[in-house]
Amino acid sequence: MMFHGLNMKAFRHTRNGNPGARENPEECSSIPLCSAWGAAIITKECFMETQELHRGRLIDHIQLVVQDLSASQDFYTAILAALNVPMGGTGDGYFWADELFVTAVDSPSALGVLTGRHHLAFQAQDRTMVDNFYQAALAHGGKDNGAPGERVYHPGYYAAFVVDPDGNNIEAVYHGEAMRSSASVSITF
């Protein structure tokens, strides 16, 4: 059975202490949650087994249109520094870092419309980086939306959540020990 592109056999069920693959999500007392892989059914009794993940092939860029560019620039500069991601640049009415572009509501590319509430999850290299992200966010205008800690999404999922100055739910997540095929995808033109 497929659920948002995930094979439900990838979820292990441990009801009554008997582990085993279940094809039916109804066999688990579960609720839908959002994870780094999209909607998934995960609870204390059902969790996602380790899978291969692909990064750098789906999202070209994300644009957030904000009310107060200065407050957002202070916030994102601080949290990205905590994640060892340098700012890419700034211009009249915008700033950017890697795939993230943040523009003022009155900039030509924004067309005078705020983007709304979004959830963005940034990758962290370890738990300490998640903790540092959380502290930097709170010190630069962010509001607590979930202190650093393990989550039920899969074993080893360590994350912190904050709300940015425009109400977006911003997360830093460390998925545990994993081998990366590359530190990043580099595109030159």
Z-matrix of the N, CA and C atoms (Angstrom, degrees):
N
C 1 1.446
C 2 1.524 1 108.59
N 3 1.324 2 116.81 1 133.11
C 4 1.452 3 121.52 2 178.95
C 5 1.523 4 109.70 3 -102.25
N 6 1.333 5 116.56 4 139.78
C 7 1.456 6 122.41 5 177.05
C 8 1.510 7 107.01 6 -135.51
N 9 1.317 8 118.19 7 108.09
C 10 1.469 9 123.33 8 -176.94
C 11 1.518 10 111.45 9 50.92
N 12 1.337 11 116.55 10 42.96
C 13 1.453 12 120.42 11 176.65
C 14 1.516 13 114.64 12 81.95
N 15 1.325 14 118.38 13 -0.68
C 16 1.462 15 121.13 14 178.44
C 17 1.518 16 109.14 15 -103.19
N 18 1.306 17 116.82 16 132.60
C 19 1.448 18 120.48 17 176.22
C 20 1.524 19 107.57 18 -75.15
N 21 1.325 20 116.62 19 121.07
C 22 1.462 21 120.29 20 -176.10
C 23 1.522 22 112.28 21 -63.59
N 24 1.333 23 118.21 22 -16.48
C 25 1.461 24 120.11 23 175.09
C 26 1.524 25 110.73 24 -67.11
N 27 1.342 26 117.00 25 -14.22
C 28 1.465 27 120.75 26 179.79
C 29 1.518 28 111.72 27 -78.10
N 30 1.317 29 117.92 28 -4.27
C 31 1.452 30 121.03 29 178.08
C 32 1.517 31 109.46 30 -99.03
N 33 1.306 32 116.69 31 129.33
C 34 1.452 33 120.63 32 -179.87
C 35 1.518 34 108.56 33 -98.94
N 36 1.300 35 115.27 34 135.21
C 37 1.453 36 122.72 35 -176.61
C 38 1.530 37 108.38 36 -109.31
N 39 1.319 38 117.44 37 134.35
C 40 1.458 39 119.30 38 -177.22
C 41 1.526 40 112.13 39 -124.95
N 42 1.308 41 118.56 40 30.06
C 43 1.454 42 121.34 41 178.74
C 44 1.532 43 109.99 42 -60.96
N 45 1.304 44 117.05 43 137.32
C 46 1.464 45 124.38 44 179.19
C 47 1.528 46 112.37 45 57.46
N 48 1.345 47 116.35 46 25.26
C 49 1.457 48 119.98 47 177.12
C 50 1.504 49 114.15 48 74.16
N 51 1.327 50 119.32 49 8.54
C 52 1.460 51 122.11 50 -179.00
C 53 1.521 52 110.15 51 -106.21
N 54 1.343 53 117.37 52 96.88
C 55 1.457 54 118.56 53 -179.88
C 56 1.523 55 110.99 54 -70.69
N 57 1.314 56 115.35 55 152.99
C 58 1.455 57 120.27 56 176.50
C 59 1.506 58 110.60 57 169.37
N 60 1.325 59 115.90 58 155.21
C 61 1.457 60 120.25 59 179.26
C 62 1.512 61 109.81 60 -72.93
N 63 1.309 62 116.70 61 140.10
C 64 1.462 63 122.50 62 177.51
C 65 1.517 64 107.70 63 -124.41
N 66 1.326 65 117.93 64 130.67
C 67 1.454 66 120.58 65 177.36
C 68 1.513 67 111.48 66 -83.43
N 69 1.298 68 118.41 67 -23.04
C 70 1.458 69 122.88 68 -175.51
C 71 1.515 70 111.16 69 -101.32
N 72 1.329 71 118.84 70 119.49
C 73 1.456 72 118.91 71 177.42
C 74 1.517 73 111.68 72 -65.66
N 75 1.333 74 117.64 73 -22.02
C 76 1.458 75 120.43 74 -179.75
C 77 1.533 76 111.78 75 -67.53
N 78 1.343 77 116.96 76 -18.49
C 79 1.456 78 120.42 77 179.54
C 80 1.520 79 111.81 78 -73.02
N 81 1.319 80 117.05 79 -13.25
C 82 1.458 81 121.80 80 177.25
C 83 1.515 82 107.75 81 -107.09
N 84 1.321 83 116.99 82 142.44
C 85 1.456 84 118.16 83 172.00
C 86 1.514 85 105.98 84 -79.66
N 87 1.334 86 116.01 85 94.26
C 88 1.451 87 119.75 86 -168.62
C 89 1.509 88 112.21 87 -132.58
N 90 1.339 89 114.11 88 162.98
C 91 1.456 90 122.01 89 176.33
C 92 1.514 91 108.08 90 -131.54
N 93 1.332 92 118.43 91 150.13
C 94 1.462 93 118.71 92 177.60
C 95 1.517 94 110.75 93 -73.36
N 96 1.307 95 116.02 94 136.12
C 97 1.457 96 123.04 95 175.72
C 98 1.514 97 108.31 96 -131.28
N 99 1.308 98 116.79 97 160.58
C 100 1.449 99 120.96 98 176.41
C 101 1.526 100 108.10 99 -97.13
N 102 1.300 101 116.91 100 133.25
C 103 1.456 102 120.92 101 178.34
C 104 1.513 103 108.94 102 -130.57
N 105 1.306 104 116.60 103 -177.80
C 106 1.453 105 120.98 104 -179.73
C 107 1.526 106 112.06 105 -64.28
N 108 1.316 107 118.00 106 -15.17
C 109 1.453 108 122.32 107 -178.02
C 110 1.511 109 111.88 108 -104.89
N 111 1.314 110 118.73 109 8.95
C 112 1.453 111 121.44 110 -177.55
C 113 1.513 112 109.84 111 102.89
N 114 1.313 113 116.30 112 -168.14
C 115 1.453 114 120.14 113 -179.13
C 116 1.517 115 109.27 114 -64.10
N 117 1.287 116 116.76 115 137.41
C 118 1.454 117 121.52 116 179.46
C 119 1.517 118 108.56 117 -149.98
N 120 1.312 119 116.02 118 158.28
C 121 1.460 120 120.01 119 177.43
C 122 1.519 121 107.37 120 -101.97
N 123 1.330 122 115.68 121 114.18
C 124 1.456 123 120.95 122 -173.10
C 125 1.526 124 108.82 123 -143.75
N 126 1.298 125 118.21 124 133.38
C 127 1.455 126 122.29 125 172.75
C 128 1.513 127 107.95 126 -143.70
N 129 1.325 128 115.81 127 -172.55
C 130 1.455 129 119.64 128 174.86
C 131 1.522 130 110.34 129 -63.16
N 132 1.329 131 116.50 130 -26.85
C 133 1.451 132 120.26 131 -177.25
C 134 1.524 133 112.64 132 -92.50
N 135 1.306 134 118.08 133 -17.46
C 136 1.469 135 122.60 134 -179.78
C 137 1.516 136 107.73 135 -128.65
N 138 1.327 137 117.36 136 131.66
C 139 1.453 138 119.00 137 176.34
C 140 1.520 139 109.50 138 -144.39
N 141 1.298 140 114.71 139 157.51
C 142 1.447 141 120.87 140 -177.36
C 143 1.508 142 109.81 141 -81.94
N 144 1.311 143 116.43 142 131.68
C 145 1.456 144 120.68 143 175.50
C 146 1.527 145 109.07 144 -75.63
N 147 1.299 146 116.47 145 165.23
C 148 1.451 147 121.28 146 179.39
C 149 1.523 148 109.87 147 -59.52
N 150 1.322 149 115.02 148 135.81
C 151 1.456 150 121.53 149 178.25
C 152 1.510 151 109.38 150 -134.48
N 153 1.301 152 115.40 151 168.69
C 154 1.456 153 120.40 152 171.72
C 155 1.517 154 108.15 153 -85.84
N 156 1.327 155 117.17 154 133.15
C 157 1.456 156 122.58 155 178.81
C 158 1.522 157 109.11 156 -113.94
N 159 1.307 158 116.35 157 148.21
C 160 1.458 159 121.30 158 175.20
C 161 1.517 160 108.64 159 -114.79
N 162 1.309 161 116.30 160 135.01
C 163 1.452 162 122.63 161 177.60
C 164 1.518 163 108.04 162 -125.95
N 165 1.322 164 116.44 163 148.38
C 166 1.451 165 120.83 164 173.77
C 167 1.514 166 115.14 165 89.34
N 168 1.320 167 118.56 166 9.92
C 169 1.455 168 118.04 167 179.34
C 170 1.529 169 113.46 168 -122.85
N 171 1.326 170 117.82 169 -8.33
C 172 1.455 171 120.62 170 -176.32
C 173 1.528 172 112.93 171 -101.78
N 174 1.313 173 116.76 172 -49.12
C 175 1.462 174 121.51 173 -174.61
C 176 1.522 175 109.81 174 -99.67
N 177 1.333 176 117.24 175 125.15
C 178 1.456 177 121.58 176 173.54
C 179 1.522 178 109.49 177 -84.28
N 180 1.339 179 116.93 178 -48.37
C 181 1.460 180 120.96 179 175.45
C 182 1.524 181 109.77 180 -161.44
N 183 1.308 182 114.61 181 160.87
C 184 1.464 183 122.88 182 176.30
C 185 1.518 184 106.35 183 -124.83
N 186 1.323 185 116.39 184 131.93
C 187 1.458 186 120.74 185 177.09
C 188 1.520 187 109.08 186 -114.13
N 189 1.314 188 115.61 187 125.18
C 190 1.456 189 121.39 188 171.15
C 191 1.526 190 107.55 189 -107.43
N 192 1.306 191 116.44 190 128.60
C 193 1.462 192 121.46 191 175.54
C 194 1.519 193 106.87 192 -102.16
N 195 1.331 194 116.74 193 122.90
C 196 1.460 195 121.64 194 -170.57
C 197 1.525 196 111.94 195 -120.01
N 198 1.310 197 114.68 196 156.29
C 199 1.461 198 121.74 197 179.36
C 200 1.528 199 111.87 198 -75.73
N 201 1.337 200 115.99 199 -44.26
C 202 1.465 201 121.72 200 -176.10
C 203 1.524 202 109.00 201 -120.32
N 204 1.329 203 116.71 202 94.39
C 205 1.460 204 121.87 203 -175.35
C 206 1.527 205 111.74 204 -60.43
N 207 1.319 206 117.73 205 -40.10
C 208 1.468 207 121.09 206 -178.88
C 209 1.528 208 111.35 207 -62.21
N 210 1.338 209 117.22 208 -46.30
C 211 1.470 210 120.96 209 178.88
C 212 1.529 211 110.43 210 -63.23
N 213 1.322 212 116.86 211 -40.85
C 214 1.465 213 120.52 212 179.52
C 215 1.518 214 111.46 213 -67.64
N 216 1.338 215 116.90 214 -39.70
C 217 1.457 216 119.82 215 179.42
C 218 1.526 217 110.69 216 -64.62
N 219 1.322 218 117.48 217 -40.52
C 220 1.467 219 121.17 218 176.58
C 221 1.527 220 110.25 219 -61.72
N 222 1.326 221 116.89 220 -46.16
C 223 1.471 222 122.57 221 -179.77
C 224 1.532 223 111.24 222 -61.75
N 225 1.329 224 117.36 223 -54.54
C 226 1.471 225 120.77 224 -175.28
C 227 1.523 226 112.56 225 -69.73
N 228 1.324 227 118.35 226 -34.31
C 229 1.464 228 120.03 227 175.60
C 230 1.527 229 110.02 228 -60.63
N 231 1.324 230 117.28 229 -42.61
C 232 1.468 231 121.59 230 -179.16
C 233 1.521 232 112.31 231 -68.53
N 234 1.334 233 117.94 232 -47.20
C 235 1.475 234 118.11 233 -176.75
C 236 1.520 235 111.60 234 -71.23
N 237 1.329 236 117.47 235 -35.38
C 238 1.460 237 118.74 236 178.72
C 239 1.525 238 111.07 237 -70.21
N 240 1.320 239 117.59 238 -34.36
C 241 1.471 240 120.12 239 174.40
C 242 1.522 241 110.35 240 -62.14
N 243 1.330 242 117.10 241 -39.25
C 244 1.471 243 120.71 242 177.68
C 245 1.523 244 111.62 243 -64.81
N 246 1.330 245 117.00 244 -23.64
C 247 1.463 246 122.42 245 179.11
C 248 1.532 247 112.46 246 -99.23
N 249 1.344 248 116.87 247 9.57
C 250 1.467 249 123.36 248 -179.03
C 251 1.525 250 113.13 249 60.46
N 252 1.324 251 116.71 250 34.94
C 253 1.464 252 121.90 251 177.01
C 254 1.529 253 107.39 252 -113.19
N 255 1.321 254 117.50 253 115.49
C 256 1.466 255 119.24 254 -178.93
C 257 1.526 256 111.65 255 -76.02
N 258 1.309 257 115.60 256 152.48
C 259 1.459 258 120.06 257 172.64
C 260 1.526 259 107.68 258 -66.06
N 261 1.328 260 115.86 259 142.51
C 262 1.462 261 119.77 260 -179.73
C 263 1.508 262 112.39 261 -84.80
N 264 1.323 263 116.03 262 -36.38
C 265 1.451 264 119.61 263 179.81
C 266 1.513 265 111.50 264 168.21
N 267 1.316 266 114.46 265 174.11
C 268 1.460 267 121.57 266 179.07
C 269 1.515 268 108.66 267 -138.20
N 270 1.296 269 115.20 268 161.34
C 271 1.455 270 121.22 269 176.20
C 272 1.517 271 108.58 270 -156.06
N 273 1.296 272 116.42 271 -174.11
C 274 1.451 273 121.14 272 179.95
C 275 1.535 274 109.47 273 -68.06
N 276 1.327 275 116.69 274 103.73
C 277 1.458 276 121.45 275 177.51
C 278 1.511 277 115.81 276 89.92
N 279 1.340 278 118.74 277 11.70
C 280 1.468 279 119.60 278 178.95
C 281 1.526 280 111.34 279 -158.84
N 282 1.343 281 115.04 280 164.30
C 283 1.462 282 123.48 281 166.28
C 284 1.514 283 107.09 282 -148.12
N 285 1.332 284 116.14 283 162.51
C 286 1.464 285 119.19 284 -178.83
C 287 1.517 286 111.47 285 -150.55
N 288 1.338 287 114.77 286 158.05
C 289 1.458 288 124.16 287 173.48
C 290 1.528 289 106.95 288 -151.01
N 291 1.300 290 116.20 289 121.85
C 292 1.465 291 121.99 290 -176.74
C 293 1.530 292 110.29 291 48.23
N 294 1.318 293 118.43 292 -122.04
C 295 1.467 294 121.94 293 -176.35
C 296 1.526 295 113.97 294 -83.70
N 297 1.315 296 118.08 295 -6.37
C 298 1.459 297 122.30 296 -175.73
C 299 1.528 298 111.41 297 -94.20
N 300 1.326 299 116.27 298 122.68
C 301 1.458 300 123.11 299 174.95
C 302 1.525 301 107.80 300 -118.16
N 303 1.332 302 116.57 301 128.53
C 304 1.465 303 121.32 302 179.71
C 305 1.522 304 106.94 303 -120.83
N 306 1.331 305 115.26 304 124.73
C 307 1.463 306 120.38 305 -177.42
C 308 1.522 307 110.18 306 -125.74
N 309 1.332 308 114.55 307 152.25
C 310 1.467 309 120.85 308 175.78
C 311 1.524 310 109.06 309 -73.76
N 312 1.310 311 115.58 310 150.19
C 313 1.459 312 121.02 311 -178.34
C 314 1.529 313 111.96 312 -59.99
N 315 1.339 314 117.46 313 -27.03
C 316 1.465 315 119.97 314 -178.78
C 317 1.535 316 113.15 315 -94.29
N 318 1.340 317 117.77 316 9.32
C 319 1.465 318 119.65 317 177.46
C 320 1.530 319 109.49 318 -79.12
N 321 1.331 320 117.77 319 154.48
C 322 1.470 321 120.36 320 -178.41
C 323 1.528 322 113.84 321 -57.62
N 324 1.318 323 117.94 322 -35.79
C 325 1.466 324 119.52 323 -177.97
C 326 1.529 325 113.11 324 -73.40
N 327 1.330 326 117.60 325 -18.50
C 328 1.467 327 120.98 326 -178.61
C 329 1.514 328 113.06 327 -84.15
N 330 1.285 329 117.60 328 -21.31
C 331 1.465 330 122.73 329 -178.44
C 332 1.525 331 112.63 330 57.06
N 333 1.339 332 116.42 331 26.64
C 334 1.464 333 120.91 332 176.42
C 335 1.517 334 115.61 333 73.69
N 336 1.335 335 117.63 334 15.83
C 337 1.465 336 120.99 335 -175.83
C 338 1.531 337 110.11 336 -124.23
N 339 1.346 338 117.17 337 127.85
C 340 1.465 339 121.51 338 174.34
C 341 1.525 340 109.11 339 -69.38
N 342 1.324 341 117.31 340 150.45
C 343 1.468 342 120.39 341 -177.81
C 344 1.527 343 113.02 342 -78.38
N 345 1.316 344 119.05 343 -21.39
C 346 1.458 345 119.81 344 -179.36
C 347 1.514 346 112.03 345 100.68
N 348 1.312 347 115.58 346 -164.86
C 349 1.466 348 121.47 347 -177.05
C 350 1.524 349 110.33 348 -93.59
N 351 1.345 350 115.53 349 127.96
C 352 1.464 351 120.74 350 -179.54
C 353 1.517 352 109.85 351 -131.55
N 354 1.317 353 114.97 352 161.21
C 355 1.456 354 121.51 353 172.04
C 356 1.519 355 107.23 354 -114.19
N 357 1.338 356 116.51 355 120.01
C 358 1.458 357 122.33 356 175.80
C 359 1.517 358 108.43 357 -119.80
N 360 1.322 359 116.50 358 134.16
C 361 1.466 360 121.02 359 177.47
C 362 1.522 361 108.75 360 -116.99
N 363 1.327 362 115.65 361 120.62
C 364 1.454 363 121.91 362 178.57
C 365 1.519 364 109.65 363 -96.41
N 366 1.335 365 116.10 364 143.73
C 367 1.453 366 121.46 365 179.86
C 368 1.526 367 111.10 366 -77.22
N 369 1.319 368 116.05 367 136.90
C 370 1.461 369 121.82 368 174.16
C 371 1.526 370 108.28 369 -116.04
N 372 1.329 371 116.64 370 149.92
C 373 1.461 372 121.20 371 -178.07
C 374 1.525 373 113.26 372 -85.17
N 375 1.342 374 117.39 373 -16.38
C 376 1.458 375 121.29 374 177.89
C 377 1.531 376 109.10 375 -166.23
N 378 1.323 377 116.34 376 176.08
C 379 1.468 378 121.23 377 -178.69
C 380 1.520 379 112.24 378 -64.24
N 381 1.318 380 116.85 379 -37.52
C 382 1.462 381 120.77 380 179.75
C 383 1.521 382 110.49 381 -60.36
N 384 1.315 383 116.69 382 -38.76
C 385 1.457 384 120.54 383 178.98
C 386 1.530 385 110.59 384 -64.55
N 387 1.332 386 117.58 385 -37.38
C 388 1.475 387 121.31 386 175.95
C 389 1.525 388 109.14 387 -62.90
N 390 1.323 389 116.71 388 -46.24
C 391 1.465 390 120.98 389 179.06
C 392 1.526 391 111.45 390 -60.13
N 393 1.344 392 116.68 391 -43.33
C 394 1.464 393 121.31 392 179.89
C 395 1.528 394 111.58 393 -65.78
N 396 1.329 395 116.89 394 -39.15
C 397 1.462 396 122.03 395 175.34
C 398 1.527 397 110.13 396 -56.93
N 399 1.315 398 116.25 397 -48.06
C 400 1.466 399 122.02 398 -177.10
C 401 1.531 400 110.96 399 -61.26
N 402 1.336 401 116.75 400 -46.92
C 403 1.467 402 120.95 401 179.63
C 404 1.530 403 111.15 402 -64.65
N 405 1.330 404 117.16 403 -42.28
C 406 1.472 405 120.63 404 178.99
C 407 1.523 406 110.60 405 -63.91
N 408 1.318 407 117.24 406 -40.90
C 409 1.465 408 120.94 407 -179.99
C 410 1.524 409 111.07 408 -62.55
N 411 1.319 410 117.26 409 -46.18
C 412 1.464 411 120.78 410 -179.03
C 413 1.531 412 111.21 411 -65.53
N 414 1.326 413 116.88 412 -33.36
C 415 1.463 414 120.94 413 -179.63
C 416 1.532 415 112.67 414 -77.47
N 417 1.334 416 117.15 415 -11.31
C 418 1.468 417 120.35 416 -175.84
C 419 1.524 418 112.53 417 -126.94
N 420 1.322 419 116.30 418 39.92
C 421 1.458 420 120.50 419 171.58
C 422 1.510 421 116.49 420 96.21
N 423 1.319 422 118.25 421 -2.56
C 424 1.465 423 120.80 422 177.86
C 425 1.517 424 111.34 423 -81.07
N 426 1.335 425 115.81 424 157.43
C 427 1.465 426 121.85 425 176.93
C 428 1.522 427 109.11 426 -117.96
N 429 1.315 428 115.81 427 141.73
C 430 1.460 429 121.44 428 179.77
C 431 1.527 430 111.12 429 -56.86
N 432 1.323 431 115.97 430 133.45
C 433 1.459 432 122.00 431 173.98
C 434 1.527 433 109.90 432 -136.95
N 435 1.332 434 116.48 433 17.13
C 436 1.460 435 122.53 434 179.83
C 437 1.512 436 110.43 435 144.62
N 438 1.329 437 116.67 436 102.82
C 439 1.464 438 122.18 437 -177.58
C 440 1.530 439 110.79 438 -61.44
N 441 1.337 440 117.35 439 159.60
C 442 1.466 441 120.26 440 179.02
C 443 1.525 442 111.91 441 -55.61
N 444 1.309 443 115.34 442 137.77
C 445 1.460 444 121.03 443 178.24
C 446 1.510 445 111.11 444 171.22
N 447 1.342 446 115.45 445 171.09
C 448 1.464 447 120.71 446 177.15
C 449 1.510 448 109.91 447 -74.26
N 450 1.317 449 115.16 448 143.59
C 451 1.453 450 122.60 449 178.18
C 452 1.531 451 108.92 450 -115.92
N 453 1.319 452 116.18 451 167.55
C 454 1.469 453 120.77 452 -175.61
C 455 1.527 454 113.17 453 -85.64
N 456 1.326 455 118.91 454 0.02
C 457 1.458 456 121.41 455 -173.93
C 458 1.525 457 112.69 456 -59.29
N 459 1.327 458 116.95 457 -42.03
C 460 1.463 459 122.68 458 171.03
C 461 1.528 460 106.67 459 -164.94
N 462 1.328 461 118.21 460 158.79
C 463 1.465 462 119.62 461 179.99
C 464 1.528 463 110.82 462 -57.67
N 465 1.328 464 116.38 463 133.12
C 466 1.451 465 121.96 464 179.31
C 467 1.514 466 115.25 465 88.28
N 468 1.342 467 118.67 466 -1.57
C 469 1.467 468 121.96 467 -179.37
C 470 1.522 469 107.73 468 -74.52
N 471 1.327 470 116.13 469 103.98
C 472 1.462 471 123.18 470 -177.27
C 473 1.520 472 107.86 471 -112.15
N 474 1.324 473 117.73 472 120.45
C 475 1.460 474 120.41 473 -172.62
C 476 1.517 475 112.11 474 -146.89
N 477 1.324 476 114.44 475 163.37
C 478 1.464 477 123.11 476 171.85
C 479 1.519 478 106.86 477 -136.33
N 480 1.338 479 115.60 478 147.82
C 481 1.457 480 122.15 479 -177.63
C 482 1.526 481 109.91 480 -127.08
N 483 1.326 482 115.64 481 137.54
C 484 1.459 483 121.98 482 175.15
C 485 1.524 484 108.30 483 -137.36
N 486 1.316 485 115.67 484 161.52
C 487 1.458 486 121.37 485 173.69
C 488 1.523 487 106.61 486 -106.27
N 489 1.332 488 116.72 487 127.03
C 490 1.468 489 120.91 488 -178.38
C 491 1.535 490 110.47 489 -77.90
N 492 1.327 491 118.16 490 175.66
C 493 1.476 492 120.08 491 -177.03
C 494 1.532 493 115.14 492 -58.32
N 495 1.336 494 118.16 493 -18.76
C 496 1.465 495 120.79 494 179.25
C 497 1.526 496 113.23 495 -105.71
N 498 1.326 497 117.65 496 10.61
C 499 1.461 498 120.42 497 175.43
C 500 1.514 499 115.67 498 89.96
N 501 1.332 500 118.26 499 7.89
C 502 1.459 501 120.56 500 176.64
C 503 1.524 502 110.48 501 -78.55
N 504 1.324 503 116.31 502 142.66
C 505 1.459 504 122.70 503 178.06
C 506 1.523 505 108.05 504 -86.16
N 507 1.327 506 116.74 505 109.14
C 508 1.457 507 121.97 506 -175.18
C 509 1.526 508 109.10 507 -110.62
N 510 1.320 509 115.05 508 132.18
C 511 1.470 510 121.92 509 -174.86
C 512 1.522 511 109.52 510 -125.20
N 513 1.322 512 115.87 511 148.09
C 514 1.465 513 121.96 512 164.31
C 515 1.515 514 105.31 513 -118.68
N 516 1.332 515 116.74 514 133.64
C 517 1.461 516 120.79 515 -175.87
C 518 1.519 517 111.06 516 -134.03
N 519 1.334 518 114.49 517 139.41
C 520 1.454 519 123.33 518 171.68
C 521 1.523 520 105.66 519 -118.45
N 522 1.327 521 116.64 520 121.43
C 523 1.464 522 121.13 521 -175.71
C 524 1.522 523 113.35 522 -86.94
N 525 1.302 524 118.34 523 3.33
C 526 1.454 525 120.96 524 -177.08
C 527 1.523 526 110.36 525 97.10
N 528 1.327 527 114.69 526 -179.99
C 529 1.461 528 120.23 527 -179.07
C 530 1.518 529 110.09 528 -59.58
N 531 1.310 530 116.60 529 128.87
C 532 1.459 531 121.72 530 179.56
C 533 1.521 532 108.94 531 -155.56
N 534 1.306 533 116.44 532 155.17
C 535 1.449 534 121.19 533 176.28
C 536 1.523 535 108.39 534 -98.33
N 537 1.312 536 116.40 535 127.68
C 538 1.466 537 122.18 536 176.41
C 539 1.525 538 107.95 537 -98.74
N 540 1.326 539 116.19 538 139.88
C 541 1.455 540 120.07 539 177.26
C 542 1.522 541 110.41 540 -75.83
N 543 1.333 542 116.76 541 -22.62
C 544 1.459 543 122.83 542 -179.31
C 545 1.520 544 108.75 543 -160.09
N 546 1.314 545 117.35 544 147.83
C 547 1.466 546 120.43 545 177.96
C 548 1.525 547 111.20 546 -66.36
N 549 1.337 548 116.27 547 -35.30
C 550 1.458 549 121.28 548 178.41
C 551 1.518 550 108.65 549 -164.52
N 552 1.298 551 115.80 550 169.80
C 553 1.452 552 122.28 551 174.19
C 554 1.528 553 106.49 552 -99.02
N 555 1.314 554 117.42 553 125.56
C 556 1.452 555 121.87 554 -179.34
C 557 1.526 556 108.91 555 -106.50
N 558 1.318 557 115.66 556 127.69
C 559 1.467 558 121.41 557 179.58
C 560 1.511 559 107.76 558 -119.05
N 561 1.318 560 116.21 559 124.90
C 562 1.458 561 121.45 560 -179.79
C 563 1.515 562 109.09 561 -119.33
N 564 1.330 563 116.29 562 132.99
C 565 1.450 564 119.06 563 174.47
C 566 1.493 565 111.70 564 -135.96
